[in-house]
Amino acid sequence: MKALKNFAFGGAVALPFGGEFGLFLSRIFIGLSMAFAHGLGKIQDPSGVIKGAAGMGFPMPEFFGWAAAISEFVFALLLALGLATRPAALMLIATMSVAAFVRHAPDDFATKEKALLYLAVFVIYLFFGGGRWSLDALLVKRK
């Protein structure tokens, strides 16, 4: 149980001030960009992402369409807040992996690039956590 709690809310890697500040700023920018530029529209009208899931051959396209929409909005907001950063990053990694390697598989690199860039950043947050200035860090300090 402690290992699961550390994965979800703690175990942040200690970085110097500049690294922590960079992690903080990019976490907020990346999380809010994903949530409002990509996720919000899918939450408001999920028909396109559900149709896309069906077109990619996913069983239960409503489930997977909603999973993608929720991932891109809710989990991106959690990432921006630094709350359950690693689980949020893991969900976003799964979503961006499908976007880059399934949805955009036949496309050229320039088309896949955005999904790959988001994927790379989410991998960083999976390994580093939310950092010193995250809600995860506040929760761990209180215990």
Secondary structure, 3 states (H helix, E strand, C coil): CHHHHHHHHCCCCCCCHHHHHHHHHHHHHHHHHHHHHHHHHHHHCCHHHHHHHHHCCCCCHHHHHHHHHHHHHHHHHHHHHCCCHHHHHHHHHHHHHHHHHHHCCCCCHHHHHHHHHHHHHHHHHHHHCCCCCCHHHHHHHHC
